[in-house]
Amino acid sequence: MAQWEASTVFKAAKQAIWNRHKVPGDEMAQVKEYFDTVARMKTLKAEIEAIKAGNRTGELALLEAELNELQQKRSSLVNAAEKVIAGQIKEVLFQQSIYHPADKYIGLKINFPPMNFKLEKPPHLLVISPRDRIESMREIVLQQEVKVEEMEQIEGEVDTLGVSSIVVELGGFGGTYPAFVTNEASLRFTVDAATEEWLHQYLFFKPLGFRYVLDVVGVKRDYEIATMNETVASMIGKEIGGMVAESYYPDLKSDEDEPGKKPGFDFDREMREIRRAVDEYLARGEIEQAEEFMEEKRQYLASKGYHIRKLNQAYFAFYGAYADRPTSISPIGGELKRLREQSASLKEFLAMVSSMTGHEDLLESLE
């Protein structure tokens, strides 16, 4: 693994130094074809599952044959999609004068770590939280292929230890080089996720990211540092992703427009209210009531088109680390947004937050 990563870094760095990315029209067409294929595969999988569950009728053999053909088609297009999107993200990073972690001291305008990712299924993650509070106490990386039945078996065995657990299907994973980004998502999600994972790798060489690594490996646990790191990467990933979409895919629809979700329903507000209520239950020591409440709300969200496999303390511990999302009630999200508004540029914002070593640094920067 280490040899493969080193070889990949060298090749990507060489390309970053000598080649600026240009996107021929046929490659752009291949990107569109790739994601059209992914979308059709997602529809087919849902239809096949519905037939197998007895919820609808249809020619199962024909659908499975079409799915197999599309899987081969996706494989033939994936290299072009990876190359084009990586180049587009790098171009936007260059436009924002974001080059490499040492660009304050070294004036070379090269992209490092080289922007590179693989469209493959990322590993799953087992997240463990205490039942009496929402906090990630352990995260364990699992293999890429884990069936729902296996997830539930793992969770059931872990929960016998008196904790709350969930196996999360990751959308991206930057713990290897190149990073992994799921091959089952939309174009916009892919751009955002690829940028976010690159930022995690960039931050590894900065004080904020290094402190986060100490948290991840358990040397020095710091949930606030984890929240800052995840939120910064998520915020900047979305901002860069928006610029990529505007520059290269102006007709791209937001993921908010997914079918099945009922119009007029405010998912973000609902999730924040659920999180606050759960915290109140737990503060009173009413653990069972909190868990019953979360299951009731999970079913309610499903009726509104938002299907969450499991809603528990571990779910909020994982997604709550992203303080720019409705699953979090941490003040860090609002604080980082205010700092971004005060910053003259995205580069300045990244430079400030990446040099921080704790929440107190963020608070001082807002004074």
Stockholm file with secondary structure:
# STOCKHOLM 1.0

chainA/1-367         MAQWEASTVFKAAKQAIWNRHKVPGDEMAQVKEYFDTVARMKTLKAEIEAIKAGNRTGELALLEAELNELQQKRSSLVNAAEKVIAGQIKEVLFQQSIYHPADKYIGLKINFPPMNFKLEKPPHLLVISPRDRIESMREIVLQQEVKVEEMEQIEGEVDTLGVSSIVVELGGFGGTYPAFVTNEASLRFTVDAATEEWLHQYLFFKPLGFRYVLDVVGVKRDYEIATMNETVASMIGKEIGGMVAESYYPDLKSDEDEPGKKPGFDFDREMREIRRAVDEYLARGEIEQAEEFMEEKRQYLASKGYHIRKLNQAYFAFYGAYADRPTSISPIGGELKRLREQSASLKEFLAMVSSMTGHEDLLESLE
#=GR chainA/1-367 SS CHHHHHHHHHHHHHHHHHCCCCCCHHHHHHHHHHHHHHHHHHHHHHHHHHHHTTSSCCCHHHHHHHHHHHHHHHHHHHHHHHHHHHHHHHHHHHHTTCCCTTTTTCCCCCCSSCCCEEESCCCEEEEEEESSSCCCCEEEECCSCCCHHHHHHHHHHHHTTSEEEEEEECSEECSSSSEEECTTSCHHHHHHHHHHHHHHHHHTTSHHHHHHHHHHTTSSCCHHHHHHHHHHHHHHHHHHHHHHHHHHCTTCCCGGGCTTSCTTCCHHHHHHHHHHHHHHHHHTTCHHHHHHHHHHHHHHHHHTTCCCSCCSHHHHHHHTTCTTSTTCCCTHHHHHHHHHHHSSSHHHHHHHHHTCCSHHHHHHHTC
#=GC SS_cons         CHHHHHHHHHHHHHHHHHCCCCCCHHHHHHHHHHHHHHHHHHHHHHHHHHHHTTSSCCCHHHHHHHHHHHHHHHHHHHHHHHHHHHHHHHHHHHHTTCCCTTTTTCCCCCCSSCCCEEESCCCEEEEEEESSSCCCCEEEECCSCCCHHHHHHHHHHHHTTSEEEEEEECSEECSSSSEEECTTSCHHHHHHHHHHHHHHHHHTTSHHHHHHHHHHTTSSCCHHHHHHHHHHHHHHHHHHHHHHHHHHCTTCCCGGGCTTSCTTCCHHHHHHHHHHHHHHHHHTTCHHHHHHHHHHHHHHHHHTTCCCSCCSHHHHHHHTTCTTSTTCCCTHHHHHHHHHHHSSSHHHHHHHHHTCCSHHHHHHHTC
//
